[in-house]
Amino acid sequence: MTTLKMSENYNFSDYLVAHGTINGVAVPFFTTPEFRAEFKEKFKLRPENDIFIVTYPKSGTTWMQNILRIMIMTNDPPELSGMKLADRLPYTDNSLDVSLDELEKWPSPRAFKCHHSTPAEMDDLIFQG
């Protein structure tokens, strides 16, 4: 049993595809209530500049990330321009993708991808400030 399966307030299932549910909403297996609480506490929104790509899974998210990177991130400093796409536009639900301390050092505009299922969930998790 992994630590993900043992997380509190988290209903894990490996039926068909490993996943969990938080408050009745299906989430990837690596998304835990503890990580969401940490994200909510530490993430500092820059409302004038932050960009979020919010899509259903498998609906062109990576394509949209590439378009966005070409449009607005062509003048990135070398330490950011050399990053892989998934690292430069991290997934907000994956604790392995997001270093909240590093994000604060990034210049604006910052961009993120997520598959949050409702506007209320986005408001609660990200736009609370």
C-alpha positions as CSV (number, residue, x, y, z in Angstrom):
1,M,0.0,0.0,0.0
2,T,1.5,3.4,-1.0
3,T,1.4,6.6,1.0
4,L,-1.1,7.9,-1.5
5,K,-3.6,5.1,-0.7
6,M,-3.2,5.9,3.1
7,S,-3.9,9.6,2.8
8,E,-6.7,10.8,5.0
9,N,-10.0,12.1,3.5
10,Y,-9.1,10.4,0.3
11,N,-11.0,7.5,-1.3
12,F,-8.4,5.6,-3.5
13,S,-9.4,3.1,-6.1
14,D,-7.3,1.1,-8.5
15,Y,-10.4,-0.2,-10.4
16,L,-9.7,0.2,-14.1
17,V,-7.4,3.3,-13.6
18,A,-5.7,4.3,-10.4
19,H,-7.6,7.4,-9.1
20,G,-9.0,8.9,-6.0
21,T,-12.0,11.0,-5.1
22,I,-12.1,14.1,-3.0
23,N,-15.5,15.4,-2.0
24,G,-17.0,13.0,-4.6
25,V,-14.9,14.4,-7.4
26,A,-12.5,12.0,-9.3
27,V,-8.9,13.2,-9.2
28,P,-5.6,11.6,-10.4
29,F,-4.1,9.1,-8.0
30,F,-1.3,11.6,-7.0
31,T,-3.7,14.4,-6.0
32,T,-4.3,14.2,-2.3
33,P,-6.2,16.5,0.1
34,E,-2.9,17.2,1.9
35,F,-1.3,18.5,-1.4
36,R,-4.4,20.6,-2.2
37,A,-4.3,22.1,1.3
38,E,-0.6,23.0,0.9
39,F,-1.3,24.4,-2.6
40,K,-4.2,26.5,-1.3
41,E,-2.1,27.8,1.6
42,K,1.2,28.6,-0.2
43,F,0.1,29.5,-3.8
44,K,0.2,33.3,-4.3
45,L,-2.0,34.2,-7.2
46,R,-0.9,37.1,-9.5
47,P,-4.3,38.0,-10.8
48,E,-3.1,40.5,-13.4
49,N,-0.7,38.0,-15.0
50,D,-1.3,34.4,-14.2
51,I,-2.7,32.2,-16.9
52,F,-4.6,28.9,-16.4
53,I,-5.3,26.4,-19.1
54,V,-8.4,24.6,-17.7
55,T,-9.5,21.7,-19.9
56,Y,-11.0,18.3,-19.7
57,P,-8.4,15.5,-19.8
58,K,-7.4,14.5,-23.3
59,S,-8.9,17.5,-25.0
60,G,-5.9,19.3,-26.4
61,T,-4.2,20.6,-23.2
62,T,-0.7,20.0,-24.4
63,W,-1.5,21.6,-27.8
64,M,-2.8,24.6,-26.0
65,Q,0.3,24.7,-23.7
66,N,2.6,24.8,-26.8
67,I,0.6,27.6,-28.4
68,L,0.7,29.6,-25.2
69,R,4.4,29.1,-24.8
70,I,5.1,30.2,-28.4
71,M,2.8,33.3,-28.0
72,I,4.0,34.7,-24.6
73,M,7.1,33.0,-23.4
74,T,9.5,33.5,-26.3
75,N,11.6,35.9,-24.2
76,D,12.0,33.7,-21.2
77,P,15.3,33.8,-19.3
78,P,17.6,30.9,-20.1
79,E,16.8,29.0,-16.9
80,L,13.1,28.9,-18.0
81,S,13.4,28.7,-21.8
82,G,15.3,25.4,-21.5
83,M,12.6,23.7,-19.4
84,K,10.5,20.9,-20.7
85,L,6.9,22.0,-21.5
86,A,5.4,20.2,-18.6
87,D,7.9,21.8,-16.2
88,R,7.4,25.4,-17.6
89,L,3.6,25.1,-17.5
90,P,3.1,22.8,-14.5
91,Y,0.0,20.8,-13.6
92,T,-1.5,22.3,-10.4
93,D,-2.7,19.0,-9.1
94,N,0.6,17.2,-9.2
95,S,2.9,17.7,-6.3
96,L,5.8,16.3,-8.5
97,D,5.2,19.1,-11.1
98,V,4.8,22.1,-8.8
99,S,7.4,23.5,-6.5
100,L,5.5,26.3,-4.8
101,D,8.7,28.0,-3.6
102,E,10.2,28.0,-7.1
103,L,7.0,29.4,-8.6
104,E,7.3,32.6,-6.6
105,K,10.7,33.3,-8.2
106,W,9.3,33.0,-11.8
107,P,8.7,36.2,-13.8
108,S,5.2,37.1,-15.0
109,P,3.3,35.9,-16.8
110,R,3.2,32.4,-15.3
111,A,1.1,29.7,-16.8
112,F,-0.4,26.5,-15.4
113,K,-2.6,23.7,-16.5
114,C,-5.3,22.0,-14.6
115,H,-8.3,19.7,-15.0
116,H,-10.4,21.0,-12.1
117,S,-14.0,19.9,-12.6
118,T,-16.0,23.0,-11.5
119,P,-15.6,26.7,-11.3
120,A,-16.3,26.5,-7.5
121,E,-13.4,24.1,-7.1
122,M,-11.1,26.6,-9.0
123,D,-12.4,29.5,-6.8
124,D,-11.8,27.5,-3.6
125,L,-8.3,26.2,-4.5
126,I,-6.7,29.0,-6.5
127,F,-8.7,32.2,-6.7
128,Q,-9.4,32.5,-3.0
129,G,-7.2,35.6,-2.7
